[in-house]
Structure formats: C-alpha cells, structure tokens
Amino acid sequence: MEGTRGKYNETNKLENQIFSIKLIKTMIINSTLKYIFMDVPKTGTTSIQKWLIENDENAKKRIYTDRNIDCTHIRYKTLEEVLGEDLLKYKVIAVVRHPYERVVSAYYFYKKGGKKKLIKNYTKTSLGVTIKIIVAKVLPFWLWALVYPLKKTKYFINSKNDTMVVNYLIDYSNLNETIPKIMEEIGLNISTSIPVINVTNNKKRNLNYTKIEEFILKLKYGKELRQKDSFTLIY
C-alpha cells in the first residue's frame, strides 16, 4: 500500500490508508443515518460525543480527507470544503450556549489544568495549551476574559455564505431533553442518559458577576449575546 492516497468516500472511510491523509477528529459523523454532530467549544459536546460513540455503532469521531486542514474544532465551512455536495445529504446538529457561560467554562477549564490528554494528543499545540493553562491560573477572571480570544459560535456554525444553515440548532439548557428526541427522529433510539463530564464546578455558576466582569463581558460578547437571542432554535 506504499504511496496510496485516498479521498473521502462515505462507503469506505479508508481506515487502512491514512498515512498520507489528514485525520479530522472534532465531530461525530454517521454515514448510515446521515447525521453530523458538530463540536462547538464549551457547549457540552464532549458528553454528547461520548454518549453517541457508546450507543451508535456507526458513529465515528473522524473523517478522512486529503486536504491540508489544521483545526481543533471543525467549522461548517470546513465541512463544505471536505464533503462538498455530499454535505447536503446529512442532518447537521449543533449546540448554542450563552456566550458568558462559554467564557466562564473556558476559563475554569484551563485554570483547573485543562485535559491532560489534550496536551498529550496534540503535541503540535501542547505549548499553546500549556501557556493557556498558566495564564488562566495567574490572571483574575475579568482580565482573562478581556484578553482571551474565544471564538464566537457563528465562527463554527455559519456556511461559506455567512448564513446559519445547520439542520438542528439546540439550546444548551435543553440538551438532555432535545438530543434524544432529535436522534430518534433521525432513526436512532437511545435509552441511556447523556453522561455529565467536564463539569465547570465554580462559584460563578451561582453568583452574579462583579461590575467589572459584567462590563468586560458586555464589551467583548454583547454582540454575540444579541446574535444568540436572534438565533432560531431548530427543534
């Protein structure tokens, strides 16, 4: 098989021909039931991916492509590039969460050390992850929120035409109710509950923000908050 190259094929994922092919592992894809679950950061997607992998034998946390793609969380635009017209055959699912909650979740994720396996598995970015951890441990929340470049939800779910075209857009607060119903509509009945992992146990889940924290959050994420309120939740 030396020198073999392959392109994406939904009936053959080229599991034995990956040495010259980029591997994308930041989403769930099922080529039988034709659905894709997108991994928008800090929206509870780790729990849902684990749940799907454990309960759907055809769910894969990877696709293969010969394109040069370097990303931690795949974007809808990237799916358009990789799958082309085949993407229209799939139901695409994504989760939207209050931007302030995403910022808090990201801060405490790094402040508590992040995932050890994140550093281990992504050696190319291990230095960057280590720096993020150190910065979160040193800076107070308001200052970290001011300087940290958290990508907005639309960055991940919008198409090349900058429109939101995912088939199911779910509010984070209703995950446990809506995800099983959506999967049932798609053709997958799962009786087990979605696991709770990567929980952000921190005081800001129960306390109000200080004035300076609220000012910084409105300054950086006020526009995204208005965009979230304008999203049409599809389910």
SERO-4910 file (N, C-alpha, C, O; in steps of 0.05 Angstrom, whole numbers):
BEGIN
 pado doro    nc1    nc2    nc3   cac1   cac2   cac3    cc1    cc2    cc3    oc1    oc2    oc3
  Met    A     16    -24      0      0      0      0     17     25      0      7     47      4
  Glu    A     43     22     -4     60     45     -3     53     65    -25     49     58    -48
  Gly    A     51     91    -17     45    112    -36     16    115    -42      8    132    -58
  Thr    A     -1     99    -29    -30    101    -33    -41    127    -22    -34    135      0
  Arg    A    -58    141    -38    -72    164    -28   -102    159    -32   -109    144    -50
  Gly    A   -118    172    -15   -147    167    -19   -162    192    -13   -152    211      1
  Lys    A   -186    194    -23   -204    216    -18   -228    206     -2   -233    182     -1
  Tyr    A   -243    225      9   -266    218     25   -286    202      9   -292    209    -14
  Asn    A   -295    181     20   -316    165      8   -334    155     30   -325    141     48
  Glu    A   -360    161     28   -378    155     51   -383    125     54   -393    117     75
  Thr    A   -376    109     35   -380     80     38   -354     66     46   -354     43     55
  Asn    A   -331     80     43   -306     68     51   -289     91     63   -279    108     48
  Lys    A   -285     90     89   -271    112    102   -240    108    102   -226    122    116
  Leu    A   -231     89     86   -202     86     82   -187     82    108   -166     95    112
  Glu    A   -197     65    125   -185     62    151   -157     51    150   -141     54    168
  Asn    A   -150     38    127   -123     26    124   -105     43    106    -83     34     99
  Gln    A   -114     67     99    -99     84     80    -96    112     91   -100    131     76
  Ile    A    -89    115    116    -89    142    128    -62    154    130    -59    177    140
  Phe    A    -41    140    122    -14    151    127     -8    176    110     11    191    117
  Ser    A    -23    181     89    -18    205     73    -43    224     74    -45    242     58
  Ile    A    -61    218     93    -87    232     93    -91    246    120    -85    235    141
  Lys    A   -100    271    119   -105    286    144   -129    273    158   -148    265    145
  Leu    A   -127    272    185   -148    260    201   -162    281    217   -149    296    233
  Ile    A   -189    284    214   -204    303    229   -220    288    251   -234    269    245
  Lys    A   -217    297    276   -229    282    298   -246    300    316   -248    295    340
  Thr    A   -257    321    305   -271    340    322   -301    342    316   -312    363    317
  Met    A   -313    319    311   -341    318    305   -350    289    306   -333    271    308
  Ile    A   -376    285    305   -387    258    302   -401    256    275   -416    273    268
  Ile    A   -394    235    260   -407    231    234   -418    202    232   -404    183    239
  Asn    A   -442    199    222   -454    173    217   -462    173    188   -481    187    180
  Ser    A   -448    157    172   -453    157    143   -476    139    135   -485    138    112
  Thr    A   -487    124    155   -510    107    150   -536    122    155   -553    123    137
  Leu    A   -538    134    178   -562    150    185   -560    179    174   -579    194    176
  Lys    A   -536    186    164   -531    212    152   -536    235    172   -553    252    168
  Tyr    A   -520    235    193   -521    258    211   -492    265    219   -474    249    219
  Ile    A   -488    291    225   -463    301    235   -469    318    260   -485    336    260
  Phe    A   -454    312    281   -457    328    306   -431    345    308   -409    334    311
  Met    A   -435    372    307   -412    390    308   -403    395    336   -419    395    355
  Asp    A   -377    399    339   -365    403    365   -359    433    369   -336    441    366
  Val    A   -379    448    377   -375    476    383   -363    477    412   -375    466    430
  Pro    A   -340    491    416   -327    490    442   -345    501    465   -359    520    462
  Lys    A   -343    487    487   -356    495    512   -386    496    510   -399    515    520
  Thr    A   -398    476    496   -427    474    494   -437    446    502   -458    437    494
  Gly    A   -421    432    518   -429    405    528   -425    384    507   -436    362    510
  Thr    A   -410    389    486   -407    370    464   -391    345    472   -395    324    460
  Thr    A   -372    348    491   -356    324    498   -374    302    509   -371    279    502
  Ser    A   -394    309    526   -412    290    537   -429    277    515   -433    252    516
  Ile    A   -439    293    497   -456    282    476   -440    264    457   -451    243    449
  Gln    A   -416    272    450   -400    254    433   -394    227    446   -396    207    433
  Lys    A   -388    228    472   -383    203    486   -408    186    486   -407    161    481
  Trp    A   -431    198    490   -457    184    490   -463    172    463   -472    149    462
  Leu    A   -458    186    442   -463    176    415   -444    153    408   -453    133    397
  Ile    A   -419    157    414   -399    136    407   -406    110    422   -403     88    411
  Glu    A   -415    112    447   -421     88    463   -447     75    454   -451     51    459
  Asn    A   -465     89    441   -492     79    435   -498     76    406   -519     65    399
  Asp    A   -481     86    389   -486     84    360   -462     71    347   -440     83    344
  Glu    A   -465     47    338   -442     31    328   -432     43    301   -409     37    294
  Asn    A   -448     59    288   -439     71    263   -429    100    266   -421    113    246
  Ala    A   -428    110    291   -418    137    296   -388    136    296   -376    120    310
  Lys    A   -375    154    281   -346    156    280   -338    184    288   -350    204    280
  Lys    A   -316    186    304   -306    212    312   -283    219    293   -262    228    302
  Arg    A   -288    217    267   -267    223    248   -278    222    220   -298    207    214
  Ile    A   -266    237    202   -269    233    173   -241    235    161   -223    246    174
  Tyr    A   -238    226    137   -212    227    124   -213    245    100   -233    246     86
  Thr    A   -192    260     96   -191    279     74   -162    283     66   -144    280     82
  Asp    A   -158    288     40   -131    294     31   -125    324     31   -104    332     22
  Arg    A   -143    340     42   -139    369     45   -121    375     69   -121    360     89
  Asn    A   -107    397     68    -90    405     90   -106    421    110   -109    446    106
  Ile    A   -117    408    130   -134    422    149   -122    420    177   -115    398    186
  Asp    A   -120    442    190   -108    443    217   -128    457    235   -129    481    236
  Cys    A   -143    442    250   -163    454    268   -168    436    292   -164    412    291
  Thr    A   -176    448    314   -184    433    338   -213    427    337   -222    405    345
  His    A   -229    447    329   -258    444    327   -266    450    298   -262    473    289
  Ile    A   -278    431    285   -285    435    257   -307    455    253   -325    457    270
  Arg    A   -305    470    231   -325    490    224   -344    480    202   -337    461    187
  Tyr    A   -368    491    200   -386    483    179   -373    489    152   -377    474    133
  Lys    A   -359    511    150   -345    518    125   -326    497    117   -322    491     93
  Thr    A   -312    485    137   -293    463    130   -308    439    121   -299    425    102
  Leu    A   -331    433    133   -347    410    123   -355    414     94   -356    395     78
  Glu    A   -362    439     87   -369    445     59   -346    439     40   -349    429     18
  Glu    A   -322    446     50   -298    442     33   -292    412     30   -285    403      9
  Val    A   -294    397     52   -286    369     53   -307    351     39   -300    334     23
  Leu    A   -333    356     46   -354    338     36   -367    347     10   -379    332     -4
  Gly    A   -365    373      5   -377    384    -20   -407    380    -19   -420    384      1
  Glu    A   -418    371    -42   -447    368    -44   -457    345    -27   -481    344    -21
  Asp    A   -440    327    -19   -448    305     -1   -459    315     26   -475    302     39
  Leu    A   -450    339     34   -458    350     59   -489    354     60   -501    353     81
  Leu    A   -501    359     37   -530    364     35   -545    339     42   -569    340     48
  Lys    A   -532    316     41   -546    291     48   -548    286     78   -563    269     87
  Tyr    A   -534    303     94   -532    298    122   -549    318    138   -553    341    129
  Lys    A   -559    310    161   -571    327    181   -549    337    199   -535    320    212
  Val    A   -544    363    201   -523    374    217   -535    385    243   -554    401    243
  Ile    A   -522    377    266   -532    385    292   -511    402    306   -487    395    305
  Ala    A   -519    423    319   -501    440    334   -515    451    359   -540    451    360
  Val    A   -499    459    379   -510    469    404   -501    498    407   -478    505    401
  Val    A   -519    515    417   -513    543    422   -516    548    453   -535    537    465
  Arg    A   -498    563    464   -498    568    493   -494    598    498   -481    612    482
  His    A   -504    607    520   -500    635    528   -470    641    527   -454    627    540
  Pro    A   -461    662    513   -432    668    510   -418    672    536   -395    665    539
  Tyr    A   -431    685    556   -418    689    582   -412    662    595   -390    659    607
  Glu    A   -430    643    592   -425    616    604   -402    602    590   -387    588    602
  Arg    A   -400    606    564   -378    594    549   -351    605    559   -332    591    561
  Val    A   -350    632    564   -326    644    573   -318    633    601   -295    626    605
  Val    A   -337    632    618   -332    621    645   -323    592    644   -304    584    658
  Ser    A   -336    576    627   -328    548    624   -299    546    614   -284    529    624
  Ala    A   -292    562    594   -265    561    583   -244    569    604   -223    557    606
  Tyr    A   -251    590    619   -232    600    639   -226    578    660   -203    573    666
  Tyr    A   -246    566    671   -242    546    692   -231    520    681   -218    505    695
  Phe    A   -237    515    655   -225    491    643   -194    493    643   -181    474    651
  Tyr    A   -184    516    635   -155    520    635   -144    525    663   -122    516    670
  Lys    A   -159    539    680   -150    545    707   -146    519    723   -128    518    740
  Lys    A   -162    499    717   -160    473    731   -141    454    717   -139    431    725
  Gly    A   -127    464    697   -106    448    684   -113    436    657    -96    424    645
  Gly    A   -137    441    648   -145    431    622   -145    400    622   -143    388    643
  Lys    A   -148    389    598   -147    360    596   -118    351    592   -105    361    574
  Lys    A   -109    333    608    -81    323    604    -79    309    577    -58    312    564
  Lys    A   -100    296    568    -98    282    542    -98    302    519    -89    296    498
  Leu    A   -109    326    524   -108    347    503    -80    354    497    -72    357    473
  Ile    A    -63    357    518    -35    363    514    -21    339    502     -3    342    485
  Lys    A    -27    316    511    -14    291    502    -20    285    472     -2    278    457
  Asn    A    -46    288    465    -54    280    438    -47    301    417    -43    294    393
  Tyr    A    -46    326    424    -40    347    405    -12    359    411    -10    381    420
  Thr    A      8    344    405     36    352    412     43    378    398     59    394    408
  Lys    A     31    383    374     37    407    359     28    432    374     40    453    372
  Thr    A      6    429    389     -5    452    403     -1    451    433    -13    466    448
  Ser    A     15    432    443     18    428    471     29    453    485     21    459    507
  Leu    A     48    467    472     59    491    484     37    512    487     36    526    507
  Gly    A     21    515    466     -1    535    467    -21    529    489    -29    547    503
  Val    A    -27    503    493    -46    495    514    -33    500    541    -47    510    559
  Thr    A     -8    494    544      6    499    570      6    528    577      2    536    600
  Ile    A     11    545    557     10    574    562    -18    583    570    -20    600    589
  Lys    A    -38    573    558    -66    580    565    -72    572    594    -85    587    609
  Ile    A    -62    549    602    -66    540    629    -52    558    649    -64    566    669
  Ile    A    -27    565    643    -12    583    661    -25    610    663    -28    621    685
  Val    A    -34    621    641    -47    648    641    -72    647    657    -78    666    672
  Ala    A    -89    626    654   -114    624    669   -109    622    699   -125    632    715
  Lys    A    -87    608    706    -81    605    734    -71    631    747    -75    636    771
  Val    A    -59    648    731    -47    673    741    -67    696    741    -68    712    760
  Leu    A    -83    699    719   -100    722    716   -127    719    730   -138    697    731
  Pro    A   -138    741    740   -165    740    750   -184    737    727   -177    743    704
  Phe    A   -209    729    732   -227    723    711   -232    747    692   -232    744    668
  Trp    A   -236    771    703   -243    794    687   -221    800    667   -226    807    644
  Leu    A   -196    798    676   -173    804    658   -169    783    637   -163    788    614
  Trp    A   -173    758    646   -171    735    627   -192    738    605   -187    734    582
  Ala    A   -217    744    614   -239    747    594   -234    770    575   -243    769    552
  Leu    A   -219    790    583   -213    813    566   -192    805    544   -195    814    522
  Val    A   -173    788    551   -151    783    533   -154    756    517   -142    753    496
  Tyr    A   -171    738    528   -172    712    514   -190    713    489   -212    723    490
  Pro    A   -180    703    466   -195    705    441   -214    682    437   -209    665    419
  Leu    A   -235    680    453   -254    658    449   -270    663    424   -283    683    420
  Lys    A   -269    643    406   -283    646    380   -313    644    384   -323    628    400
  Lys    A   -328    660    370   -357    662    373   -370    638    359   -359    625    342
  Thr    A   -395    633    368   -409    609    358   -413    610    328   -410    589    314
  Lys    A   -419    633    316   -423    635    288   -398    628    272   -400    619    249
  Tyr    A   -375    631    284   -350    623    271   -351    593    264   -339    585    243
  Phe    A   -364    577    280   -365    548    276   -389    539    259   -387    520    244
  Ile    A   -412    552    262   -436    541    250   -445    554    224   -463    545    211
  Asn    A   -433    577    217   -441    591    192   -428    578    168   -406    567    169
  Ser    A   -442    581    145   -433    570    120   -414    590    106   -408    611    117
  Lys    A   -404    582     83   -387    600     67   -400    626     61   -387    647     58
  Asn    A   -427    626     58   -442    650     53   -449    665     78   -464    685     77
  Asp    A   -437    657    100   -441    670    126   -470    669    135   -480    688    148
  Thr    A   -483    647    129   -510    642    139   -511    617    156   -495    599    152
  Met    A   -530    616    175   -532    593    192   -551    572    178   -574    577    175
  Val    A   -539    549    171   -554    530    155   -555    502    168   -563    483    156
  Val    A   -546    500    194   -548    474    206   -577    465    209   -595    482    211
  Asn    A   -582    439    208   -610    429    209   -622    431    236   -646    436    239
  Tyr    A   -606    426    257   -616    427    285   -598    445    301   -574    439    304
  Leu    A   -608    466    311   -593    484    329   -607    483    357   -630    491    360
  Ile    A   -592    473    377   -604    466    403   -593    485    424   -570    491    425
  Asp    A   -611    493    442   -602    509    465   -589    491    486   -599    470    492
  Tyr    A   -566    500    496   -551    484    515   -568    476    540   -564    454    551
  Ser    A   -585    494    548   -601    488    572   -621    466    569   -632    455    589
  Asn    A   -626    457    544   -646    436    539   -634    411    527   -648    395    515
  Leu    A   -608    408    530   -594    385    517   -606    358    523   -612    342    505
  Asn    A   -609    353    549   -618    326    557   -645    319    547   -651    295    543
  Glu    A   -662    338    541   -688    333    531   -688    331    500   -701    314    489
  Thr    A   -674    349    487   -676    352    458   -659    332    443   -667    322    422
  Ile    A   -634    327    452   -616    310    437   -628    282    432   -628    273    409
  Pro    A   -638    268    453   -650    242    448   -674    243    429   -677    224    413
  Lys    A   -690    264    430   -713    266    411   -703    270    383   -715    258    364
  Ile    A   -683    286    379   -672    290    352   -660    264    341   -665    258    318
  Met    A   -645    250    358   -634    225    348   -655    205    341   -652    189    323
  Glu    A   -678    206    356   -700    188    350   -712    195    323   -719    178    307
  Glu    A   -714    221    317   -724    230    291   -706    220    269   -716    213    247
  Ile    A   -680    221    274   -661    213    253   -661    183    249   -653    173    228
  Gly    A   -670    168    270   -671    139    267   -655    124    288   -651    100    284
  Leu    A   -647    137    309   -630    124    330   -644    127    357   -647    149    367
  Asn    A   -652    105    368   -665    105    395   -645     97    416   -634     74    415
  Ile    A   -639    115    434   -620    110    456   -634    114    482   -645    135    488
  Ser    A   -633     93    499   -648     94    524   -630    105    547   -641    114    568
  Thr    A   -604    104    544   -586    113    566   -585    143    567   -589    157    547
  Ser    A   -578    153    591   -576    182    595   -549    193    585   -530    178    584
  Ile    A   -549    218    578   -524    231    569   -506    235    594   -515    246    614
  Pro    A   -481    226    593   -463    228    617   -457    258    622   -458    274    605
  Val    A   -450    263    647   -442    290    655   -412    290    660   -402    278    679
  Ile    A   -397    302    641   -368    303    644   -358    331    638   -372    347    626
  Asn    A   -334    337    647   -322    364    643   -339    385    655   -342    407    644
  Val    A   -351    380    678   -369    399    691   -352    422    702   -331    418    714
  Thr    A   -361    447    698   -347    470    708   -358    476    736   -377    490    740
  Asn    A   -344    465    756   -352    470    783   -338    495    793   -315    495    800
  Asn    A   -353    517    793   -341    542    801   -362    560    813   -386    557    808
  Lys    A   -353    580    828   -371    597    842   -388    614    823   -410    623    831
  Lys    A   -379    619    799   -393    637    781   -418    624    769   -434    638    755
  Arg    A   -423    599    774   -447    587    765   -470    595    784   -494    592    776
  Asn    A   -464    604    807   -485    610    827   -485    640    836   -504    649    848
  Leu    A   -464    655    830   -462    683    838   -463    701    815   -457    694    792
  Asn    A   -472    726    820   -473    747    799   -444    756    793   -426    753    809
  Tyr    A   -441    766    769   -415    777    761   -410    804    775   -429    818    782
  Thr    A   -385    810    781   -379    836    791   -383    857    769   -387    850    746
  Lys    A   -383    882    777   -387    903    757   -366    903    735   -373    906    712
  Ile    A   -341    899    743   -320    900    723   -322    875    705   -317    877    681
  Glu    A   -330    852    716   -333    828    699   -356    831    680   -354    824    656
  Glu    A   -378    842    689   -401    847    672   -394    866    650   -403    863    627
  Phe    A   -379    887    656   -371    907    637   -354    894    615   -358    899    591
  Ile    A   -334    878    623   -316    865    604   -332    846    586   -328    846    562
  Leu    A   -350    831    598   -365    811    583   -384    825    563   -386    815    540
  Lys    A   -396    846    571   -414    861    552   -397    874    530   -405    874    507
  Leu    A   -373    884    537   -356    896    517   -348    877    496   -348    883    472
  Lys    A   -340    852    504   -330    833    485   -351    815    472   -349    807    449
  Tyr    A   -372    809    488   -391    789    479   -420    798    477   -438    782    473
  Gly    A   -424    824    481   -451    835    479   -464    830    452   -487    824    450
  Lys    A   -448    834    431   -458    830    404   -465    801    399   -486    795    387
  Glu    A   -448    782    409   -455    754    406   -479    746    421   -495    729    413
  Leu    A   -483    759    445   -507    753    461   -532    761    445   -552    747    446
  Arg    A   -531    784    432   -554    793    416   -558    774    392   -580    769    384
  Gln    A   -536    764    381   -538    744    359   -550    719    368   -567    707    354
  Lys    A   -543    710    393   -554    685    403   -584    688    407   -599    670    400
  Asp    A   -592    712    416   -621    716    420   -636    717    394   -660    712    393
  Ser    A   -621    722    372   -634    724    345   -634    696    331   -647    693    311
  Phe    A   -618    677    342   -618    651    330   -646    638    331   -660    641    350
  Thr    A   -652    624    310   -677    608    310   -669    580    319   -656    565    304
  Leu    A   -677    573    343   -671    546    353   -688    526    338   -713    527    338
  Ile    A   -675    508    324   -688    489    307   -693    463    321   -677    444    318
  Tyr    A   -712    462    336   -724    438    349   -744    447    369   -756    430    382
***
